[in-house]
Each structure stands twice: as structure tokens, then as C-alpha cells.
Amino acid sequence: MEQQQKAPSDIRAVVAFLRGSKAGIKTRVGVLNGKRVDYFKGKAAVKALLSPAYAKLKRVPPVPDEAAALALLNTIIPFAFYLRVDRPAPPGAPGAPSAPSSGGPKHLALNPLQTFRAGDLYAWFYDGPLWTTYLGALAMVALLLAGVMFPLWPPPLRLGVWYLSIAVLALIALFLAVAVLRLIFYVASVVLAPPGIWVFPKLFADVGVIESFIPFWEWDLPKKKKSKKRADDDAGAKKDRKGKGKERAAPADAGAGAGAGAYIEEVESSASNDSRPATAAAARVTVEDAPADEEEE
């Protein structure tokens, strides 16, 4: 883009840092106007400018705080290295694009208001320095020409390549031989000493080269898996324990509630008991007042 070519050197250095791996900005793939683009969150760029990796750079604008980072990122937008984008409307809404497939790239749309804010999304329109791409293309062409012109190589060089190819084939053959021998030994050990012994048990595991040969041997013990019936029994036992706990707590709560709302009431005496004092009639004493009365005594 023409705007990117007009950018000053310090801005280019900042953009190169943000686009590189040292910034640690996580990018995702989206679709903008039918083309795939990388986009990132604004707060990730702010965090990158405040990181120690940016502080070590030279010939870049200083960024002491978050406000300075936002200001610097705002000055980069006119050069169109990245632009503010929005997510599309939900599928089914008026004017919404068709929903992408599950796990596919999200549809993006340019925002008419191009400002930088930490909570927004921004799409990259800059792929980094192109000299790496040019060097890779030249290396590929040189490799193809060298392979085609192999008959013209000097005899010592051709002899060295031959020895190298023989060494590679020998390593592949040794690897296959070890794989076959360990399988034969495992089958024999299953018959003679069950459950069997694996030599180099991590030979085909997703580990490093050295870790593939450590340990030297290991028993082929099956991994313990909890059966479905046992898992259901454990779940039922837990529910029973919880139910019993609730049942134990219920009488205590009921007793507390009954005590809190209980009271003693004396009704007026019948005609045969008119000798009782009138002050005792309709006397109501709540249990809640009992502790307070005891403290006063």
C-alpha cells in the first residue's frame, strides 16, 4: 500500500515488532471481503508495547504508560498497517452474512470510525519484511537447480552425497529393525512372562529423540479404568450420603424453627375456676424472650 511506504522509520520499527513473534500477540484468522486476514485484539497490542521486549528496542518511540501506548497505536492507523474491524451481525439478522462453518474463520467488516481502543479488533494488512520471502524463494530455486545438475557436480562432492545417503538409509533400516525386534520380544514375553515387556516403550511416543529410548524396558501394565457400573455406584453412594446429611440437618432446623416460634398461652379460665387472678388471663410469653429474661436475673 502507498500509505505504508510513507510511514517513518520509527513507525515501521514499531509495526515490525508488533507483527513479529517477540511481541507475543495472538492472532486469529478471519474473512474480510472474501479474503483471509489475521486479526488481533487491541489490548494485546497495548500489552506488547508495555512489555520488557519493547523497552529493549532502539529507535522506537518510548511508551511509559498505557495512555502513551494507545496514542502511538492511534498514529499507526493512518498508514494502514492494520485497520479496525467488527464482527458481523448474528446469523439470521437483517443484512447478516452467511454463517461460517463450525470452527472456520469469522467474518469481519471494516469499521467506518478508525480509532484505536483496547477493546476492539484490528486486522493486519502487513505481512512483515518481504526479504525473508525473497530469500526463501531463492533458496528453493537454488536447491532445485542443484538437484537437476547433480551429474555435473565434482566427484568428491558426489561421493560425499552418496555416503550421506547411505548413512540416512542405514539409520532408517536400523529403526525398522529395532521396531520389529521389540515387537517379537513383546509377543514372546506375553507368552512366557505375562503381561509382557516392552523394550523402548516410548519409541513411538510424541517425545524427544533421547526420551524415546528412556526407559530401556517396561512392563505392559494396563491402565486402570473405572468401570461405568462402579462409577454409577460411587455417584449413588455420594447422593445417599448427601441425603442422609440433609435428613440429619432437617430435624435440627425444624427444632430451631419451632423453638423460635413457640409460645405459651393461657386462656381465660372457665366459670368453675373464677378464683384465678385476672392478670394471668391471656398471658403470652414467647420462648425468644426467655434468654433475655435469664440474663436480667
C-alpha positions as CSV (number, residue, x, y, z in Angstrom):
1,M,0.0,0.0,0.0
2,E,1.1,3.6,-0.7
3,Q,0.3,4.7,2.9
4,Q,2.6,2.1,4.3
5,Q,5.5,3.3,2.1
6,K,5.1,6.8,3.6
7,A,5.4,5.6,7.2
8,P,8.5,7.0,9.0
9,S,11.2,4.6,10.2
10,D,10.3,4.6,13.8
11,I,6.7,3.7,13.0
12,R,7.9,0.9,10.7
13,A,10.1,-0.4,13.6
14,V,7.1,-0.5,15.9
15,V,4.9,-2.3,13.4
16,A,7.7,-4.8,12.7
17,F,7.9,-5.6,16.4
18,L,4.1,-6.0,16.8
19,R,3.9,-8.3,13.7
20,G,6.9,-10.4,14.9
21,S,7.0,-13.2,17.3
22,K,8.7,-11.2,20.1
23,A,5.6,-9.2,20.8
24,G,3.6,-12.3,21.6
25,I,0.4,-11.0,20.1
26,K,-2.1,-13.8,19.5
27,T,-3.7,-13.6,16.0
28,R,-6.7,-15.3,14.6
29,V,-7.8,-15.9,11.0
30,G,-10.9,-14.1,9.7
31,V,-12.6,-13.4,6.3
32,L,-12.7,-9.8,5.2
33,N,-14.2,-9.0,1.7
34,G,-13.7,-12.6,0.7
35,K,-10.0,-12.8,1.7
36,R,-8.4,-14.3,4.7
37,V,-6.7,-11.9,7.1
38,D,-5.1,-12.1,10.5
39,Y,-6.7,-10.0,13.3
40,F,-5.9,-9.3,16.9
41,K,-7.3,-7.7,20.0
42,G,-6.3,-4.1,20.8
43,K,-5.4,-4.9,24.4
44,A,-2.8,-7.4,23.2
45,A,-1.0,-4.7,21.2
46,V,-1.1,-2.4,24.3
47,K,0.4,-5.1,26.4
48,A,3.1,-5.8,23.9
49,L,4.2,-2.1,23.9
50,L,4.4,-2.2,27.7
51,S,6.5,-5.4,27.7
52,P,10.2,-5.5,28.5
53,A,10.9,-6.8,25.0
54,Y,9.7,-3.4,23.5
55,A,11.7,-1.5,26.1
56,K,14.9,-3.1,24.8
57,L,14.3,-1.8,21.3
58,K,16.2,1.1,19.9
59,R,15.0,3.9,17.5
60,V,11.3,3.4,18.6
61,P,9.1,5.9,20.4
62,P,9.1,5.5,24.2
63,V,6.0,4.1,25.8
64,P,5.9,4.8,29.6
65,D,2.2,4.0,30.2
66,E,-1.0,2.7,28.7
67,A,-2.1,6.2,27.5
68,A,1.1,6.6,25.5
69,A,0.7,3.1,24.0
70,L,-2.9,4.0,22.9
71,A,-1.6,7.3,21.4
72,L,1.2,5.5,19.5
73,L,-1.1,2.8,18.2
74,N,-3.6,5.5,17.0
75,T,-0.8,7.2,15.0
76,I,-0.2,3.9,13.1
77,I,-3.7,3.6,11.8
78,P,-3.4,6.3,9.0
79,F,-0.6,4.2,7.4
80,A,-3.0,1.2,7.1
81,F,-0.7,-1.4,8.6
82,Y,-3.8,-2.5,10.5
83,L,-7.4,-1.3,10.5
84,R,-10.3,-1.5,12.9
85,V,-12.8,-4.3,12.1
86,D,-16.0,-5.5,13.7
87,R,-17.7,-8.9,14.0
88,P,-20.7,-9.4,11.8
89,A,-24.3,-9.4,13.0
90,P,-25.6,-12.8,14.4
91,P,-26.8,-15.2,11.7
92,G,-30.4,-14.6,10.8
93,A,-30.3,-10.9,11.4
94,P,-31.2,-8.5,8.6
95,G,-28.2,-7.9,6.4
96,A,-26.0,-10.5,8.1
97,P,-23.6,-12.6,6.0
98,S,-24.0,-16.4,5.9
99,A,-22.6,-18.1,9.0
100,P,-19.2,-19.7,8.5
101,S,-18.8,-23.5,9.1
102,S,-18.1,-24.7,12.6
103,G,-14.6,-23.9,13.6
104,G,-14.0,-21.8,10.4
105,P,-12.7,-18.2,10.2
106,K,-15.1,-15.5,11.4
107,H,-16.5,-12.9,9.0
108,L,-15.2,-9.4,9.6
109,A,-16.2,-5.9,8.4
110,L,-14.3,-2.6,8.4
111,N,-15.4,-0.1,10.9
112,P,-16.0,3.4,9.4
113,L,-14.6,5.0,12.6
114,Q,-10.9,4.2,12.5
115,T,-9.6,4.7,16.1
116,F,-7.6,2.5,18.4
117,R,-9.2,1.2,21.5
118,A,-8.1,-1.6,23.7
119,G,-11.4,-3.5,23.5
120,D,-11.7,-3.5,19.7
121,L,-10.4,-5.9,16.9
122,Y,-7.9,-4.9,14.3
123,A,-7.0,-6.7,11.0
124,W,-3.4,-6.9,9.7
125,F,-2.7,-5.6,6.2
126,Y,1.1,-6.1,6.7
127,D,2.9,-9.4,6.4
128,G,6.2,-8.3,7.8
129,P,9.5,-7.7,5.9
130,L,9.5,-9.3,2.5
131,W,13.2,-10.0,2.4
132,T,12.6,-13.3,4.2
133,T,10.1,-14.4,1.5
134,Y,12.6,-13.4,-1.2
135,L,15.4,-15.4,0.4
136,G,13.2,-18.5,0.8
137,A,12.3,-18.3,-2.9
138,L,15.9,-18.0,-3.9
139,A,16.9,-20.9,-1.7
140,M,14.2,-23.1,-3.2
141,V,15.3,-22.3,-6.8
142,A,18.9,-23.0,-5.9
143,L,18.1,-26.3,-4.4
144,L,16.1,-27.4,-7.4
145,L,18.9,-26.4,-9.8
146,A,21.5,-28.2,-7.6
147,G,19.4,-31.4,-7.8
148,V,19.0,-31.2,-11.5
149,M,22.7,-30.5,-12.1
150,F,23.8,-33.4,-9.9
151,P,25.7,-35.2,-12.8
152,L,27.8,-32.0,-13.2
153,W,29.0,-32.0,-9.6
154,P,32.6,-32.6,-8.8
155,P,33.4,-36.3,-8.0
156,P,34.4,-35.7,-4.3
157,L,31.1,-33.8,-3.7
158,R,29.1,-36.6,-5.4
159,L,30.9,-39.2,-3.3
160,G,30.1,-37.3,-0.1
161,V,26.4,-37.1,-1.0
162,W,26.5,-40.8,-1.7
163,Y,27.9,-41.6,1.7
164,L,25.4,-39.3,3.3
165,S,22.5,-41.0,1.6
166,I,23.8,-44.4,2.7
167,A,24.1,-43.2,6.3
168,V,20.5,-42.0,6.2
169,L,19.2,-45.2,4.7
170,A,21.2,-47.2,7.4
171,L,19.5,-45.2,10.2
172,I,16.1,-45.9,8.7
173,A,16.8,-49.6,8.4
174,L,18.1,-49.7,12.0
175,F,15.0,-48.0,13.2
176,L,12.7,-50.5,11.4
177,A,14.8,-53.4,12.7
178,V,14.5,-52.2,16.3
179,A,10.7,-51.8,15.9
180,V,10.4,-55.4,14.5
181,L,12.7,-56.9,17.2
182,R,10.9,-55.2,20.1
183,L,7.5,-56.5,18.7
184,I,8.9,-60.1,18.6
185,F,10.3,-59.8,22.1
186,Y,7.0,-58.4,23.4
187,V,5.0,-61.3,21.9
188,A,7.4,-63.8,23.4
189,S,7.3,-62.1,26.8
190,V,3.5,-62.1,26.8
191,V,3.6,-65.9,26.5
192,L,6.4,-66.5,28.9
193,A,6.0,-63.7,31.4
194,P,2.7,-62.0,31.1
195,P,1.5,-59.2,30.9
196,G,4.6,-58.7,28.7
197,I,7.6,-56.4,28.4
198,W,8.1,-53.6,26.0
199,V,11.7,-52.7,25.0
200,F,11.9,-48.9,24.5
201,P,8.3,-48.4,25.4
202,K,8.4,-44.7,24.3
203,L,9.9,-45.4,20.9
204,F,6.8,-44.2,19.0
205,A,5.7,-41.7,21.7
206,D,5.5,-37.9,21.0
207,V,8.7,-37.1,22.9
208,G,12.3,-36.1,22.0
209,V,14.9,-38.3,20.4
210,I,16.7,-39.1,23.7
211,E,13.4,-39.6,25.6
212,S,12.3,-42.2,23.0
213,F,14.9,-44.6,24.4
214,I,14.2,-44.0,28.1
215,P,13.4,-46.3,29.9
216,F,15.0,-49.3,28.3
217,W,12.1,-51.7,29.2
218,E,8.8,-51.5,31.0
219,W,6.0,-53.9,31.9
220,D,2.9,-53.7,29.8
221,L,0.6,-52.9,32.6
222,P,-3.0,-52.0,31.6
223,K,-4.2,-48.6,32.7
224,K,-6.8,-48.7,35.4
225,K,-10.1,-47.5,34.2
226,K,-13.1,-47.1,36.5
227,S,-16.0,-49.1,35.1
228,K,-19.3,-47.5,34.4
229,K,-21.1,-49.6,36.9
230,R,-18.6,-48.7,39.6
231,A,-18.8,-45.0,38.7
232,D,-22.6,-45.2,39.0
233,D,-22.3,-46.9,42.3
234,D,-19.9,-44.2,43.6
235,A,-22.3,-41.5,42.4
236,G,-25.2,-43.2,44.1
237,A,-23.3,-43.5,47.4
238,K,-22.4,-39.8,47.3
239,K,-26.1,-38.9,46.7
240,D,-27.1,-41.2,49.7
241,R,-24.5,-39.5,51.9
242,K,-25.8,-36.1,50.9
243,G,-29.4,-37.2,51.5
244,K,-28.6,-38.5,55.0
245,G,-26.8,-35.3,55.8
246,K,-29.9,-33.3,54.7
247,E,-32.1,-35.6,56.8
248,R,-29.9,-35.0,59.9
249,A,-29.9,-31.3,59.4
250,A,-33.7,-31.1,58.8
251,P,-34.8,-32.1,62.4
252,A,-32.3,-29.7,63.9
253,D,-33.6,-26.9,61.7
254,A,-37.2,-27.9,62.5
255,G,-36.5,-27.8,66.2
256,A,-34.8,-24.4,65.9
257,G,-37.8,-23.1,63.9
258,A,-40.2,-24.5,66.4
259,G,-38.4,-23.0,69.3
260,A,-38.2,-19.6,67.7
261,G,-41.9,-19.5,67.0
262,A,-43.2,-21.4,70.1
263,Y,-45.1,-19.7,72.8
264,I,-47.2,-20.5,75.9
265,E,-50.7,-19.1,76.0
266,E,-53.1,-19.2,78.9
267,V,-56.7,-18.7,78.1
268,E,-59.4,-17.4,80.4
269,S,-60.4,-19.9,83.0
270,S,-63.8,-21.4,82.9
271,A,-66.6,-20.5,85.3
272,S,-65.6,-23.1,87.8
273,N,-62.1,-21.5,88.2
274,D,-63.0,-17.9,88.6
275,S,-60.8,-17.6,91.7
276,R,-57.6,-17.3,89.5
277,P,-56.1,-13.9,89.2
278,A,-57.3,-11.8,86.2
279,T,-53.7,-10.8,85.4
280,A,-53.0,-14.4,84.4
281,A,-55.6,-14.4,81.8
282,A,-54.5,-14.2,78.2
283,A,-50.8,-14.0,79.2
284,R,-48.5,-14.8,76.3
285,V,-44.8,-15.4,76.8
286,T,-42.6,-16.2,73.8
287,V,-39.6,-18.6,74.1
288,E,-37.4,-16.0,72.3
289,D,-37.7,-13.7,75.4
290,A,-36.6,-16.4,77.8
291,P,-32.8,-16.0,77.3
292,A,-33.1,-12.2,77.8
293,D,-35.0,-12.7,81.0
294,E,-32.5,-15.1,82.3
295,E,-29.6,-12.6,81.6
296,E,-31.5,-9.9,83.5
297,E,-31.9,-12.1,86.6
